[in-house]
Amino acid sequence: MMFNRFWCLLLVWLALVTVGAPATAWAQAAASQTAASDPASTQATTPAQSPTPSARAPLPLSQQQFDALVDALSKSVAERLGTSAPATSAPSPHIPAASTPATSTSSTAASTPETPMMEMTDEEPFSEVFIEIIERGDDVLAQFPGLIEQSARIPHLLGPGMNEGRERGTFLLLLLGCVIVLLGAEALMRLALKPVREYLGSRVEGAASIWALSALVGIDIVMLSALWLVTHGLVIGLFDGTLPQSRLGFLVLTSVFYWRLYLLVFHITLRPGLPPARLAMINDHEARTIYRWASLVIAVAIILADFRRILDAIQSSPLVVACAIVINTILLTSLLLTTVVVVRKPVAKWLHGLSQDGQPGPLVTMLARWWLVVAVPAFLALGLARIYGTLTTWDGIHTAILLTMNVLIGLFALESFMDKVCRLMRADPDTEKGSREAAIEAIMRCVRMAILLVSLALLVRIWLVHGVGMMEMSRYDAIARAALPSGAILLAAYCAWQGVEYFTGLHPGRSAAAAPGADVEEGHHGPRSRMTTLMPLLRVTLMLAIIILAGLTVLGQLGIDVTPLIAGASIIGLAISFGSQTLVKDIVSGVFYLVDDAFRVGEYIDCGKAKGTVEGFTLRSLKLRHQNGMIHTIPFGQLGQVTNFSRDWTTMKFNLRFTRNTDLEQLRKAVKKIGAEMLEDPELKDEFLTQLKMQGVADIADNALVVRFKFTVRPVKPTVVRREAIKRMVNQLPQQGIQFANNMVPVQSMSGDAAADQGAAAAVTRARIANDLARQAEEEAAAS
């Protein structure tokens, strides 16, 4: 308050210095008006009793005269400076205008303490505001006896004297009967529709689940509509009028309807007694626990709100109403804290089950674990905010809290519904896995994002306009109209990205790496298609395009000129291209390799520097997995010539040694029979393009005929087929009298020593075996 007095004295000093006579005239006019309105001062200054002018002493100014003087000086200074004085633009309840009589000022000052709201001015520091809030709280709580007194008036207002002779007991019995009729009608309708609900609950499975869930919701809405009709009929028939009993009956019956209306959301989500249609992943006992406590909290909140409305209706003092609101808030907040403590485990289990991808993410897991730590401070903050709004001029905090709770409850119910649909789609054995499930999940994610954006916009509007009053509704509407196109663009960009993820997910771009020590060809499903190979590059390209286009469009909608940004990006890109020629070379080379379809993911290639199976690639480099497990990362600019061993078909040729006296025609027929058997093998028949056959004699050794065999198969696992063919030939050919050559070499010793002959023969045999093994290993390495 010293701050205000300082400015008043400063204005007085400026008036005395700059205004002079005009200020004196204004002061005399104000003093004359004050004297006219103050008979005591008039009598004290009558001419008969006044001293001579030379001996007249200045009289002290009263509070009204001082206020009028300050107001007059302020107006004079404002006119001299060419501006209008804010203090005289409108009469204030604290500082009266020059033309305001002193009696009205005193009456206004006397009526000011009766208002339950505190006037907040911008020039008051926070400490003074806090002190005034504490004082206002003391004044409000001091009205508790008045609250009890006003509550005692309610039974008197329901007496026969004010209700055309109807007794209070008769009215209460009638009202109780109407409430029983309402709840009984709902129970009868629920009982009559129980078979239909159970049938629809049994149909909640797979792709038809969304229709069954929608039908159950439709039944609940029909039952609630019937309850509204019964309520409306009872109100019109029994409580139509302006008498206190009629108004109280209307309030009670409509409160019962709103109680069932709010519980509808919890009933749809929890479904007590109908587990198949329950949206939350909790058991029936946990669902009933949450439902009962939610019913209790909503009922108590409605009863406390009705009590405040009754106090307003009987024209109670604003301080008494404020006292009732504070007490109601304390009771309701205590009940909410008790409820969250009781249902902490069921709600944590419910939150843990919210996952449209099958497994809860880290954010959901953390929220399910620590939701109580978040809920308790949140409810305390909401309760304190409501009390603060009661003690100040921020009347919209109560509305903001109510609307916030409605938005959060609705958001929670919609999230549970979408999660339920996705869970049922994943569990449906008749649903084609992959495309349909992925499409539904992508649509659900887009719907979820739209709901989140709308909810966020509603919360911002609720708190900025109603809660803290930072802006008027017209200003918020203007900002919302300007931001609506930007939000729509961002939502469209998100939906476009979900579409890209869906279509690229139909062709997975990476194959699983072989386990350490496992054969590369065993269990290998062959190379990927060309579309699958291009998916990673296409995915990254579309993601960058969506981000850039959405960003530029949003900036344009916000009024930012994007032309300099595009020009600057072009210059920076040109500078980067000149400074990173090797990087540009790698990227351009990779693009042309992909355009030429030189390789695909899963194919076995040889690029000179390395060879292996293509596991993946980026914009710059290629990754090859060697058959021994190593990974080679080769930039596209250094790739060079590429030899692809996995494209179209593969012809395998191998040699076997037979004795010199082998019947070649018998061998040809036997091998042809083995090839026919392999064509009938269910595991190998799809691999063959031409069957196993003998090509002819490739070489004649000293003690063997080297015969060549070949077959053509798909380029998936050719060495596996070759091993199977050799195994069958080794097992079946000796049974038909066809012998493989051995490494026995006749050696004749000149000395006639038998031991020396055997040693020489053994040495020759070991040398031949070693040479054959080395040659076979070289052939297998070249073929692979």
Secondary structure, 3 states (H helix, E strand, C coil): CHHHHHHHHHHHHHHHHHCCHHHHHHHHHHHHHHHHHCHHHHHHCCCCCCCCHHHCCCCCCCHHHHHHHHHHHHHHHHHHHCCCCHHHHCCCCCCCCCCCCHHHHHHHHHHHHHCCCCCCCCCCCHHHHHHHHHHHHHHHHCCHHHHHHHHHHHHHHCCHHHCCCCCHHHHHHHHHHHHHHHHHHHHHHHHHCHHHHHHHHHCCCHHHHHHHHHHHHHHHHHHHHHHHHHHHHHHHHHCCCCCHHHHHHHHHHHHHHHHHHHHHHHHHHHCCCCHHHCCCCCCHHHHHHHHHHHHHHHHHHHHHHHHHHHHHHCCCCHHHHHHHHHHHHHHHHHHHHHHHHHCHHHHHHHHHCCCCCCCCCHHHHHHHHHHHHHHHHHHHHHHHHHHHHHHCCCCHHHHHHHHHHHHHHHHHHHHHHHHHHHHHHHHCCCCCCCHHHHHHHHHHHHHHHHHHHHHHHHHHHHHHHHHCCCCCHHHHHHHHHHHHHHHHHHHHHHHHHHHHHHHHHCCCCCCCCCCCCCCCCCCCCCCCCHHHHHHHHHHHHHHHHHHHHHHHHHHHHCCCCCHHHHHHHHHHHHHHHHHCHHHHHHHHHHHHHHHCCCCCCCCEEECCCCEEEEEEECCCEEEEECCCCCEEEEEHHHCCCCEECCCCCEEEEEEEEECCCCCHHHHHHHHHHHHHHHHHCCCCCCCEEEEEEEEEEEEECCCCEEEEEEEEECCCCHHHHHHHHHHHHHHHCHHHCCCECCCCCCCCCCCCCHHHHHHHHHHHHHHHHHHHHHHHHHHHHHHC
